[in-house]
Amino acid sequence: MNRVDELRLRLEAVELLRLLRRWWSLRELEEITGLPRGVLAHYVSGNRVPSEGQAQLIVERVLERLPPSRLLGEKVRGQQEMLDLQELVLDPLVLRLASLWASRRYRGRVTKVLAAETAGVPLATAIALSLNADLVLARRSRENPYRDYLRGEAGEPPFNVKVFYVTAGSLERGDHVLLVDDLARSGATLEALAKIVHAAGAEPVAAMVLIALGREWRRRLAALVPEAVALLELG
């Protein structure tokens, strides 16, 4: 690990502890991380920064004992009557845990993060920052008539078709691309994005979503991406 990555990790651990401290006591954080409350208090206050080893320990234990799937499950159960996805995708702790999870799984393997211009943009932005990768947005229309675009289409014509466009050159041969969305039902959006990646000559690494409803989306992507991951699966 180079010096920049080491500093990034140490600051990520502090940021994570500060977020957790908004909902959990120092006693609870001690149980999660295994570190003394006094030490954690110094990290949260900013008086000290954890060493590389302790930062790694903090992140790993938090992800092990409070994985994104558990947090999402608790929040979904708390909503009971109606799933408010916007509340979930804008939750700072959800975004942080999801981006840290993605960083541990895909760091060094991804050069671009591709997302549709939908509610999944905050998640894609957080993941791109965590992976130190460029963020590319697919839009519903060609915004500039003087530019070339790559086009991806998926769905059941004539009514349930999703079409997205990415500016030519945003994805290139040799890019390794992570597809990100907040919610997967049919998988049509991710299918359209995957087709854009292939059209660019780039390589899809995986498709990652916060919440998946059912399994149709996996079947739809099976021939297009090597891995399809949902942090929480319902139904």
C-alpha positions in Angstrom: 0.0 0.0 0.0 1.5 3.4 -1.0 1.4 6.4 1.2 -1.6 8.0 -0.4 -3.7 4.8 0.0 -2.6 4.5 3.6 -3.7 8.0 4.4 -7.0 7.4 2.6 -7.6 4.2 4.6 -6.8 6.0 7.9 -9.2 8.9 7.1 -11.9 6.4 5.9 -11.8 4.7 9.3 -12.2 8.0 11.2 -15.1 9.1 8.9 -16.8 5.7 9.4 -16.5 6.0 13.2 -17.9 9.5 13.2 -20.9 8.3 11.2 -21.5 5.3 13.4 -21.2 7.5 16.5 -24.4 9.4 15.4 -26.4 6.2 16.1 -24.3 4.1 18.4 -22.7 4.8 21.8 -18.9 4.4 22.4 -19.7 1.3 24.4 -21.4 -0.2 21.3 -18.6 0.8 19.0 -16.2 -0.8 21.5 -18.1 -4.1 21.1 -18.1 -3.7 17.3 -14.4 -2.8 16.8 -12.8 -4.4 19.8 -11.0 -1.2 20.6 -11.2 0.6 24.0 -13.7 3.4 24.3 -11.1 6.0 25.2 -9.1 5.3 22.0 -12.3 5.4 19.9 -13.3 8.8 21.5 -9.9 10.2 20.4 -10.5 9.0 16.9 -14.0 10.4 16.7 -13.0 13.8 18.1 -10.1 14.0 15.6 -7.5 14.3 18.3 -5.8 11.2 17.0 -5.8 9.3 13.7 -5.6 5.5 13.8 -2.5 3.7 12.4 -2.8 1.8 9.2 -3.2 -1.5 11.1 -5.9 -0.1 13.4 -7.7 1.6 10.5 -7.8 -1.7 8.6 -9.1 -3.5 11.7 -11.8 -0.9 12.2 -13.1 -1.1 8.7 -13.0 -4.9 8.5 -14.7 -5.4 11.8 -17.4 -2.9 11.0 -18.1 -4.5 7.7 -18.1 -7.9 9.3 -20.4 -7.1 12.2 -22.5 -4.4 10.6 -22.5 -5.4 6.9 -24.6 -3.3 4.5 -27.1 -6.1 4.1 -27.9 -6.0 7.9 -28.2 -2.2 7.9 -30.4 -2.2 4.8 -32.5 -5.1 6.2 -33.1 -3.2 9.5 -34.1 0.0 7.6 -36.4 -1.9 5.3 -38.1 -3.6 8.2 -38.4 -0.3 10.0 -40.4 1.2 7.1 -42.9 -1.7 7.2 -45.8 -0.5 5.0 -43.9 1.1 2.1 -40.3 0.9 0.9 -38.9 4.5 0.6 -35.9 3.8 -1.6 -35.0 7.5 -1.8 -34.5 7.6 1.9 -32.2 4.6 1.7 -30.0 5.8 -1.2 -29.5 9.2 0.5 -28.7 7.7 4.0 -25.0 8.7 4.7 -24.3 5.5 6.6 -25.8 3.3 3.9 -23.7 5.0 1.2 -20.5 4.8 3.3 -20.9 1.1 4.2 -21.8 0.2 0.6 -18.9 2.2 -0.9 -16.5 0.6 1.6 -17.8 -2.8 0.8 -17.4 -2.1 -2.9 -13.9 -0.8 -2.3 -12.8 -4.0 -0.5 -14.2 -6.2 -3.3 -13.3 -4.2 -6.4 -10.3 -1.9 -5.6 -7.7 -2.2 -8.3 -10.1 -4.0 -10.7 -12.3 -1.0 -11.8 -11.4 2.1 -13.8 -14.9 3.4 -14.5 -18.2 3.3 -12.6 -21.3 3.5 -14.9 -24.8 4.4 -13.6 -28.0 5.6 -15.2 -29.1 9.1 -14.5 -31.6 8.0 -11.8 -31.8 7.7 -8.0 -28.7 5.5 -8.0 -26.4 8.4 -8.8 -25.5 9.1 -5.1 -24.5 5.5 -4.6 -22.5 5.4 -7.8 -20.7 8.6 -6.8 -19.8 7.3 -3.4 -18.5 4.1 -4.9 -16.5 5.9 -7.6 -14.8 8.0 -5.0 -14.0 5.0 -2.8 -12.5 3.1 -5.8 -10.7 6.2 -7.1 -12.5 5.6 -10.4 -14.1 7.9 -13.0 -17.9 8.2 -12.9 -19.8 7.9 -16.2 -23.6 8.7 -16.3 -25.9 7.2 -18.9 -28.7 9.6 -19.9 -32.2 9.1 -21.3 -31.6 11.3 -24.3 -28.8 12.7 -26.6 -28.3 16.1 -25.0 -25.9 17.5 -27.6 -26.9 16.9 -31.3 -23.3 17.6 -32.3 -21.7 14.8 -30.3 -21.6 11.1 -30.9 -23.2 8.7 -28.4 -23.1 5.0 -27.6 -26.7 3.6 -27.2 -28.0 0.8 -25.0 -31.5 -0.6 -25.2 -33.3 -3.2 -23.2 -36.9 -4.2 -22.4 -40.0 -5.6 -24.1 -41.1 -3.5 -27.1 -43.1 -1.6 -27.9 -43.9 -0.1 -24.4 -41.4 -1.3 -21.8 -38.2 -0.3 -23.5 -35.4 1.5 -21.7 -32.9 3.4 -23.8 -29.8 5.1 -22.4 -26.9 7.1 -24.1 -23.3 7.6 -23.1 -21.1 10.2 -24.8 -18.7 8.5 -27.1 -15.2 8.3 -25.6 -16.5 8.2 -22.0 -15.9 4.5 -22.1 -13.0 3.0 -24.0 -11.4 -0.3 -24.9 -9.3 -1.4 -21.9 -11.7 0.2 -19.3 -12.9 -2.1 -16.6 -16.4 -1.0 -15.6 -18.6 -1.5 -12.6 -22.3 -1.1 -13.2 -24.2 0.5 -10.3 -27.9 1.0 -9.6 -30.0 1.5 -6.5 -32.7 -1.1 -7.2 -33.0 -4.0 -9.5 -36.4 -5.5 -10.5 -36.4 -6.7 -14.1 -32.8 -5.7 -14.7 -33.6 -3.8 -17.9 -31.6 -0.7 -16.9 -28.5 -2.7 -16.0 -28.9 -4.7 -19.2 -28.9 -1.5 -21.3 -25.8 -0.2 -19.4 -24.0 -3.5 -20.0 -24.7 -3.3 -23.7 -23.2 0.2 -23.8 -20.1 -1.2 -22.1 -19.7 -4.0 -24.7 -20.4 -1.5 -27.5 -17.5 0.6 -26.3 -15.2 -2.4 -26.3 -14.7 -2.1 -22.5 -14.9 -5.0 -20.0 -17.8 -5.2 -17.5 -16.5 -6.3 -14.1 -19.8 -6.6 -12.2 -23.2 -5.2 -11.7 -23.9 -4.0 -8.1 -27.2 -2.9 -6.6 -28.4 -1.9 -3.1 -31.6 -3.8 -3.2 -32.9 -6.5 -5.6 -36.5 -7.7 -5.9 -36.6 -11.2 -7.2 -34.1 -13.0 -9.5 -35.2 -12.0 -13.0 -32.5 -9.3 -13.1 -29.7 -11.9 -12.6 -31.0 -14.1 -15.4 -31.1 -11.0 -17.6 -27.5 -10.1 -17.0 -26.1 -13.6 -16.9 -24.6 -13.4 -20.5 -23.5 -9.8 -20.2 -21.6 -9.4 -16.9 -19.5 -12.0 -14.9 -20.9 -11.1 -11.5 -24.2 -9.6 -10.3 -24.3 -8.6 -6.6 -27.1 -7.2 -4.5 -26.4 -6.0 -1.0 -30.0 -7.0 0.0 -32.3 -9.4 -1.8 -36.0 -9.3 -1.2 -38.4 -12.0 -2.6 
